[in-house]
Amino acid sequence: MTSHVTDIRIVYDDGKPIGVIMDWSDGTKTKAICEKSDRDNFNLDFGLTICMTKKMIDFLKSLNLIDHDETYMKAIDSYHRLFKKKEASKNAEKERIKAKNEAKQKARQDEARKKREEREREIEIQKEAYLRAMKEYYGDWWKGVTNPGPTDWWYTAATKGTNDFTFPDHG
C-alpha cells in the first residue's frame, strides 16, 4: 500500500512558523514541531524531511520490520550522541593542536633565552680573559689594585666599551 501527501500545513505560534503537519492519503498525519529553544530557526525543508522520515518509519512498522514505537526517537537520540561525540572529538583535536603549538612556541622562547644566556656567558668569559691579560701585562702596576672599580682607567674602558686605552706611565 502506497501513500502520498494530500496536504501540508505550517503551524504558527504568535505569527511565527514553528512546525509542519503533513496529511497522507491513508488518513495518517505526521508532524514536526521545533523545540521551544529553537523556534527562531524554523526551516521548512527540515520539517518536511522529518515528516517524511516519520512516515517511512511508520511504514516499516506496518511491515513488522521494526517493532517499537519509539524507534524514531531512539534513532534521533543515537544520531545526536554520534554528532556530539564527533564534535567532542573535533574539539579535543583542536585543543591538542593548540597545546602542541603552545609547546612549540614555549620551546622557541626557551631556545632564544638559552642563546641569550650563552652569549652573555661568552661575553663574561671574554671580559675575564681581557682583565687577566691586563693584569698579566701590567703585573707590577696591578699589584696595588685588589678590587678594580669605576675609577680604574682600564676597568672603565673594558666595561663601558670605550676605545680609550691610553696606558698610564709606569715609569
TORKELUM-930401 format. One record per residue (C-alpha): residue number from 0; residue in three letters; y, z, x. Coordinates in Angstrom, 2 decimals. Layout:
<atoms>
(NUM, ala, (Y, Z, X)),
...
</atoms>
This chain:
<atoms>
(0, met, (0.00, 0.00, 0.00)),
(1, thr, (3.30, -1.03, 1.44)),
(2, ser, (6.67, 0.35, 0.60)),
(3, his, (10.18, -0.89, 1.06)),
(4, val, (13.62, 0.64, 0.82)),
(5, thr, (15.20, 0.46, -2.62)),
(6, asp, (18.37, 2.44, -1.96)),
(7, ile, (20.30, 4.07, 0.88)),
(8, arg, (22.84, 6.78, 0.16)),
(9, ile, (25.21, 8.59, 2.51)),
(10, val, (25.53, 12.34, 1.98)),
(11, tyr, (29.07, 13.73, 2.28)),
(12, asp, (30.42, 17.22, 2.86)),
(13, asp, (34.17, 17.69, 2.43)),
(14, gly, (34.62, 13.92, 2.61)),
(15, lys, (32.74, 13.59, 5.91)),
(16, pro, (29.38, 11.81, 6.18)),
(17, ile, (26.67, 14.26, 7.24)),
(18, gly, (23.40, 12.54, 6.35)),
(19, val, (21.37, 9.71, 4.86)),
(20, ile, (18.91, 9.56, 1.94)),
(21, met, (16.56, 6.59, 1.64)),
(22, asp, (14.72, 5.79, -1.61)),
(23, trp, (11.43, 3.92, -1.26)),
(24, ser, (9.70, 1.59, -3.71)),
(25, asp, (6.77, 4.02, -4.08)),
(26, gly, (9.15, 6.62, -5.58)),
(27, thr, (9.45, 8.81, -2.49)),
(28, lys, (12.62, 9.79, -0.69)),
(29, thr, (13.34, 10.63, 2.91)),
(30, lys, (16.48, 12.25, 4.16)),
(31, ala, (18.12, 13.07, 7.47)),
(32, ile, (20.96, 15.59, 7.46)),
(33, cys, (22.97, 16.60, 10.56)),
(34, glu, (22.79, 20.21, 11.64)),
(35, lys, (25.95, 22.16, 10.84)),
(36, ser, (26.88, 22.41, 14.51)),
(37, asp, (26.62, 18.62, 14.93)),
(38, arg, (28.22, 17.30, 11.74)),
(39, asp, (31.23, 15.81, 13.51)),
(40, asn, (28.86, 13.43, 15.36)),
(41, phe, (27.16, 11.77, 12.38)),
(42, asn, (25.53, 8.46, 13.31)),
(43, leu, (24.20, 6.18, 10.57)),
(44, asp, (21.73, 4.43, 12.89)),
(45, phe, (20.15, 7.73, 13.91)),
(46, gly, (19.97, 8.83, 10.28)),
(47, leu, (18.22, 5.62, 9.23)),
(48, thr, (15.82, 5.85, 12.18)),
(49, ile, (14.90, 9.42, 11.31)),
(50, cys, (14.29, 8.49, 7.66)),
(51, met, (12.03, 5.59, 8.66)),
(52, thr, (10.15, 7.80, 11.13)),
(53, lys, (9.56, 10.40, 8.42)),
(54, lys, (8.23, 7.65, 6.09)),
(55, met, (5.84, 6.42, 8.81)),
(56, ile, (4.54, 9.96, 9.29)),
(57, asp, (4.01, 10.27, 5.51)),
(58, phe, (2.08, 7.00, 5.62)),
(59, leu, (-0.11, 8.29, 8.47)),
(60, lys, (-0.74, 11.48, 6.47)),
(61, ser, (-1.79, 9.41, 3.46)),
(62, leu, (-4.38, 7.70, 5.68)),
(63, asn, (-5.59, 11.10, 6.91)),
(64, leu, (-4.66, 10.14, 10.46)),
(65, ile, (-2.62, 13.31, 10.73)),
(66, asp, (-3.34, 16.40, 8.71)),
(67, his, (-0.45, 18.82, 8.98)),
(68, asp, (2.81, 18.79, 7.01)),
(69, glu, (4.85, 19.98, 9.99)),
(70, thr, (3.71, 17.19, 12.30)),
(71, tyr, (7.15, 15.57, 12.34)),
(72, met, (8.92, 18.78, 13.28)),
(73, lys, (6.26, 19.60, 15.87)),
(74, ala, (6.72, 16.16, 17.42)),
(75, ile, (10.50, 16.52, 17.43)),
(76, asp, (10.21, 20.01, 18.95)),
(77, ser, (7.90, 18.73, 21.67)),
(78, tyr, (10.34, 15.90, 22.42)),
(79, his, (13.18, 18.42, 22.60)),
(80, arg, (11.16, 20.54, 25.06)),
(81, leu, (10.35, 17.46, 27.12)),
(82, phe, (14.02, 16.43, 27.18)),
(83, lys, (15.18, 19.94, 28.12)),
(84, lys, (12.56, 20.10, 30.87)),
(85, lys, (13.76, 16.74, 32.20)),
(86, glu, (17.40, 17.91, 32.09)),
(87, ala, (16.47, 21.15, 33.85)),
(88, ser, (14.67, 19.13, 36.49)),
(89, lys, (17.72, 16.90, 36.94)),
(90, asn, (19.98, 19.93, 37.23)),
(91, ala, (17.61, 21.56, 39.72)),
(92, glu, (17.61, 18.36, 41.79)),
(93, lys, (21.43, 18.23, 41.70)),
(94, glu, (21.58, 21.87, 42.81)),
(95, arg, (19.07, 21.19, 45.59)),
(96, ile, (21.12, 18.22, 46.83)),
(97, lys, (24.32, 20.27, 46.60)),
(98, ala, (22.73, 23.12, 48.58)),
(99, lys, (21.42, 20.64, 51.15)),
(100, asn, (24.89, 19.08, 51.56)),
(101, glu, (26.48, 22.51, 51.86)),
(102, ala, (23.92, 23.45, 54.53)),
(103, lys, (24.70, 20.24, 56.43)),
(104, gln, (28.44, 20.96, 56.21)),
(105, lys, (27.90, 24.51, 57.49)),
(106, ala, (25.74, 23.19, 60.33)),
(107, arg, (28.50, 20.74, 61.31)),
(108, gln, (31.07, 23.53, 61.22)),
(109, asp, (28.80, 25.79, 63.31)),
(110, glu, (28.27, 22.98, 65.82)),
(111, ala, (32.03, 22.39, 66.10)),
(112, arg, (32.61, 26.12, 66.56)),
(113, lys, (29.94, 26.28, 69.28)),
(114, lys, (31.52, 23.30, 71.07)),
(115, arg, (34.93, 25.01, 70.97)),
(116, glu, (33.44, 28.26, 72.28)),
(117, glu, (31.59, 26.39, 75.05)),
(118, arg, (34.81, 24.63, 76.05)),
(119, glu, (36.62, 27.97, 76.20)),
(120, arg, (33.83, 29.38, 78.39)),
(121, glu, (34.12, 26.38, 80.72)),
(122, ile, (37.88, 26.90, 80.97)),
(123, glu, (37.35, 30.58, 81.77)),
(124, ile, (34.82, 29.65, 84.50)),
(125, gln, (37.26, 27.12, 85.98)),
(126, lys, (40.06, 29.65, 85.85)),
(127, glu, (37.89, 32.29, 87.57)),
(128, ala, (36.88, 29.77, 90.24)),
(129, tyr, (40.51, 28.89, 90.83)),
(130, leu, (41.51, 32.55, 91.10)),
(131, arg, (38.68, 33.23, 93.54)),
(132, ala, (39.70, 30.25, 95.66)),
(133, met, (43.27, 31.51, 95.75)),
(134, lys, (42.02, 34.95, 96.74)),
(135, glu, (39.86, 33.47, 99.46)),
(136, tyr, (42.62, 31.23, 100.80)),
(137, tyr, (45.26, 33.92, 100.75)),
(138, gly, (42.89, 36.71, 101.70)),
(139, asp, (45.28, 38.89, 103.78)),
(140, trp, (48.13, 38.48, 101.35)),
(141, trp, (45.81, 39.08, 98.40)),
(142, lys, (44.53, 42.50, 99.57)),
(143, gly, (47.51, 44.35, 98.18)),
(144, val, (47.16, 42.80, 94.71)),
(145, thr, (44.39, 44.56, 92.79)),
(146, asn, (45.29, 43.59, 89.24)),
(147, pro, (47.12, 40.30, 89.06)),
(148, gly, (49.68, 40.14, 86.31)),
(149, pro, (52.51, 38.04, 84.94)),
(150, thr, (54.77, 38.93, 87.87)),
(151, asp, (52.48, 37.31, 90.44)),
(152, trp, (53.56, 33.70, 91.03)),
(153, trp, (50.04, 32.27, 91.26)),
(154, tyr, (48.82, 34.12, 88.14)),
(155, thr, (51.73, 32.84, 86.12)),
(156, ala, (51.21, 29.28, 87.38)),
(157, ala, (47.46, 29.42, 86.70)),
(158, thr, (47.63, 30.94, 83.22)),
(159, lys, (50.74, 29.17, 81.89)),
(160, gly, (49.67, 25.74, 83.03)),
(161, thr, (52.75, 25.10, 85.14)),
(162, asn, (52.69, 22.98, 88.25)),
(163, asp, (54.98, 25.27, 90.18)),
(164, phe, (52.70, 26.16, 93.10)),
(165, thr, (55.33, 26.87, 95.70)),
(166, phe, (53.45, 29.16, 98.03)),
(167, pro, (55.10, 32.26, 99.42)),
(168, asp, (55.69, 32.54, 103.08)),
(169, his, (53.12, 34.87, 104.66)),
(170, gly, (54.76, 34.85, 107.98)),
</atoms>
